[in-house]
Amino acid sequence: MPLVAGIAWHDLVNFSDYGELLPLVRNTLWAGAALGLLGGLMGVFVIARDQPFAVHGISELSFAGAAGALLLGGSVVAGSFVGSLIAAGLIGALGARARERNSAIGVLMPFGLGLGILFLALYQGRAANKFGLLTGQIVAIDDSSLLTLALTCVVVLAVLAVIWRPLMFASIDPEVAAARGVPVLLLHGLFMLLLGCTVAVAVQVVGALLVLALLCTPAAAAMRLSTSPVVMPLLSTVFALTSMIGGILLALGTSIPISPYVTTISFTLYVGARIVGHTRERASRQVTPALV
C-alpha cells in the first residue's frame, strides 16, 4: 500500500543492506561526531549571546558561496568558507547591539539565499549536488573534506578553550565585563569568526537551511535542564552528538536526507527537556510554600 500517491513505504525505508552500507558513511560518522562536539559547545554561546538569527544569516551566505563555487567548478568547501567568513565579518562589524544586528541579518539572509538559488539555477550538473547544499548529503564527505573539517574543529575548539571564561563573562553581562577590563568588542569579533568557520563546515553535512538544529536547539534544550557552566555545555554536546549520529544512522536506511532526522531528534530532545524543566519548576513551587 503506498504511503502517499506514487510512493510506497519500501521505497523510503529499506534496512536490508544496512550492514553493507554502513562502511560507506564512515567519514560522515566521524564528521557528525566532530560537528556534534563543536556545535554543542559553540551553541552554548549562541544561546547565551542571543544570536540564533546570526547563525541563520551566516548559513545563507555560506550556501551562496558554496553554490557559486559549484557553478564555477571550484571547491565547494572553500566557497562555503568564503561565504561564511564574509557574513560573519559583516555581522561582527555591527557590534553586539541586537537591533542593528538583526536588521542587517534580515537584509543579508534573503540576499544570500537568492544569490545561492541563482547560482544553482545556472548550474547544469547533478541535481543531487544542488539539493545537498540545502539539506545535506550522507556520502558527500570524502577524505579531504573530513581532513578540512577535522582541522577546522581542532582550531576552533582550541581558540574556544583559551577564551572560554572571558567570552562567557562577556556573553552573559557585557556591560559589567567591559567595566572589568574584558575586551568585549575583540571577543565579539573573534566569536563571529569562530561561528563563521563552524557554520561553513556544518553546512557540508546538515545543509544550509537546517544548521540551526545543530548550533541552537541542543544548547536551548540543555539550558532548560541546567544553567551550570559545567553541566550545560556537557548536556548540549551530548544532545548535539545524539542528533548528528542518530540522524546519520537513520538516514542510511532510507532515501530521505540527513537533515529531517537530525532536526527531528534535536526537536524531540528539546521538547523532552522543556517537559522535564517545567515539571521540575512546578515541583519546586509546590515545595517552597510547604517549607515556609
ABEGO torsion letter per residue (X at the ends): XBABBGBBAAAABBAAAAAAAAAAAAAAAAAAAAAAAAAAAAAAAAAAAGAAAAAAAAAAAAAAAAAAAAAAGBBAAAAAAAAAAAAAAAAAAAEABAAAAAAAAAAAAAAAAAAAAAAAAABABBAAAAAAAAAEBAAABBAAAAAAAAAAAAAAAAAAAAAAAAAAAAAABAAAAAAAGBBAAAAAAAAAAAAAAAAAAAAAAAEAAAAAAAAAAAAAAAAAABABAAAAAAAAAAAAAAAAAAAAAAAAABABBAAAAAAAAAAAAAAAAAAAAAAAAAAAAAAAAAAX
